Amino acid sequence: MLVAMPPPRPFLLILLALFTCFAQPAKAEDYFPPPDKEGGWRTLAVAKVMEVAGIDPAKLEQAFVYASLAVAPLMVVTPILQLSLVFRLFLSRWFNRDYEVFNIAVMIGAAAAVVGSILVSLNSDFTVAALGLPDAVGDVLKFRLAGR
């Protein structure tokens, strides 16, 4: 629905013309902040911003997990979350080689967590058929407590 605007009044146009004629232009030194080295406003301390805003990183992480579970099923979200172990392992190895403990137990634990989460997310029918499991084991794997 369009609303018709009333025609502009002549005294408003005259007032606008006078204002634009006598207005002082802004000076560059008044507008722009001082440089960062002189304490300009563009310096950003992330920890200070998070403190002022009241953001707790652990709670923010939980909020993202709950949001992802609201959008996608658990069997899709869990393997993606477990892949963070792989990234954490490689990036820690790359950046903190002197401070992190990297032995075979850490590698096996990370691999077991990732493989386990992928196995849990697989379809039961596919797992039974691919592994050639007996019918009794297949029935146990296909059992559902609730839902479809």
C-alpha positions as CSV (number, residue, x, y, z in Angstrom):
1,M,0.0,0.0,0.0
2,L,1.5,3.3,-1.1
3,V,1.0,6.4,1.0
4,A,0.9,9.7,-0.8
5,M,3.3,12.2,0.7
6,P,2.2,15.8,1.0
7,P,4.0,18.3,-1.1
8,P,6.9,20.0,0.6
9,R,6.2,23.3,2.2
10,P,8.2,26.3,0.8
11,F,9.4,27.4,4.3
12,L,10.9,24.0,4.9
13,L,12.7,24.1,1.7
14,I,14.1,27.6,2.5
15,L,15.1,26.4,6.0
16,L,16.9,23.3,4.5
17,A,18.7,25.6,2.0
18,L,19.8,28.0,4.7
19,F,21.0,25.1,6.9
20,T,23.1,23.6,4.1
21,C,24.6,27.0,3.2
22,F,25.7,27.9,6.7
23,A,26.6,24.5,8.0
24,Q,30.3,24.0,8.9
25,P,31.9,21.0,7.2
26,A,33.4,18.5,9.5
27,K,37.2,18.6,9.7
28,A,39.2,15.4,9.2
29,E,41.0,15.7,12.5
30,D,37.7,16.0,14.3
31,Y,36.2,13.0,12.7
32,F,38.9,10.4,12.5
33,P,40.2,8.7,15.7
34,P,43.8,8.8,16.7
35,P,46.0,6.0,15.5
36,D,46.2,2.8,17.4
37,K,49.7,3.6,18.8
38,E,48.2,6.7,20.4
39,G,45.4,4.8,22.0
40,G,42.8,5.0,19.3
41,W,39.5,3.4,19.7
42,R,40.3,0.7,17.1
43,T,42.4,-1.3,19.5
44,L,40.5,-4.4,20.5
45,A,41.2,-6.6,23.5
46,V,39.1,-9.8,22.9
47,A,39.3,-10.8,26.6
48,K,38.1,-7.4,27.7
49,V,35.2,-7.5,25.2
50,M,34.2,-11.0,26.4
51,E,34.4,-9.8,30.0
52,V,32.3,-6.7,29.5
53,A,29.7,-8.7,27.4
54,G,29.6,-11.5,30.0
55,I,30.6,-14.2,27.5
56,D,31.9,-17.5,28.9
57,P,33.6,-19.5,26.2
58,A,32.6,-22.9,27.8
59,K,28.9,-21.9,27.8
60,L,29.2,-20.5,24.3
61,E,30.6,-23.8,23.1
62,Q,27.7,-25.7,24.8
63,A,25.2,-23.3,23.2
64,F,26.7,-24.1,19.7
65,V,26.4,-27.8,20.4
66,Y,22.8,-27.5,21.4
67,A,22.1,-25.3,18.4
68,S,23.6,-27.9,16.1
69,L,21.6,-30.7,17.7
70,A,18.5,-28.6,17.2
71,V,19.2,-28.4,13.4
72,A,20.7,-31.9,12.7
73,P,20.2,-35.3,14.2
74,L,22.6,-36.6,16.9
75,M,24.1,-39.2,14.5
76,V,25.2,-36.4,12.1
77,V,26.5,-34.0,14.8
78,T,28.5,-36.4,16.9
79,P,31.0,-37.5,14.2
80,I,31.6,-33.9,13.2
81,L,32.2,-33.0,16.9
82,Q,34.6,-35.9,17.3
83,L,36.6,-34.8,14.3
84,S,37.6,-31.8,16.4
85,L,39.9,-34.3,18.2
86,V,41.8,-34.9,15.0
87,F,42.2,-31.2,14.4
88,R,43.2,-30.6,18.0
89,L,45.7,-33.4,17.9
90,F,47.4,-32.3,14.7
91,L,47.4,-28.6,15.5
92,S,48.7,-29.2,19.0
93,R,51.5,-31.4,17.5
94,W,52.3,-28.6,15.1
95,F,52.2,-25.6,17.5
96,N,53.0,-27.1,20.9
97,R,55.5,-29.8,20.0
98,D,57.6,-29.1,23.1
99,Y,54.8,-28.8,25.6
100,E,52.3,-31.5,24.7
101,V,52.5,-35.2,25.4
102,F,52.3,-37.2,22.1
103,N,52.7,-40.9,22.6
104,I,51.0,-43.9,21.1
105,A,48.3,-43.9,23.8
106,V,47.2,-40.4,22.9
107,M,47.1,-41.4,19.2
108,I,45.2,-44.6,19.8
109,G,42.7,-42.8,22.1
110,A,42.0,-40.1,19.5
111,A,41.6,-42.7,16.8
112,A,39.3,-44.8,18.9
113,A,37.1,-41.9,19.7
114,V,36.7,-40.8,16.1
115,V,36.2,-44.4,14.7
116,G,33.7,-45.1,17.5
117,S,31.6,-42.1,16.8
118,I,31.6,-42.9,13.1
119,L,30.6,-46.5,13.8
120,V,27.8,-45.4,16.0
121,S,26.5,-43.0,13.3
122,L,26.4,-45.8,10.6
123,N,23.1,-47.3,9.7
124,S,22.5,-50.7,11.5
125,D,21.4,-52.5,8.3
126,F,24.6,-51.4,6.5
127,T,26.8,-52.5,9.4
128,V,25.1,-55.9,9.6
129,A,25.4,-56.5,5.9
130,A,29.0,-55.2,5.5
131,L,30.3,-57.2,8.4
132,G,28.3,-60.3,7.6
133,L,27.1,-60.7,11.2
134,P,24.8,-63.5,12.4
135,D,21.0,-62.8,12.6
136,A,21.0,-62.7,16.4
137,V,23.7,-60.0,16.5
138,G,21.9,-58.1,13.7
139,D,18.6,-58.2,15.6
140,V,20.4,-56.7,18.7
141,L,22.0,-54.0,16.6
142,K,18.7,-53.1,14.9
143,F,16.7,-52.9,18.2
144,R,15.4,-49.4,19.0
145,L,14.2,-48.3,22.4
146,A,11.9,-45.6,21.0
147,G,11.1,-43.8,17.8
148,R,10.8,-45.3,14.3
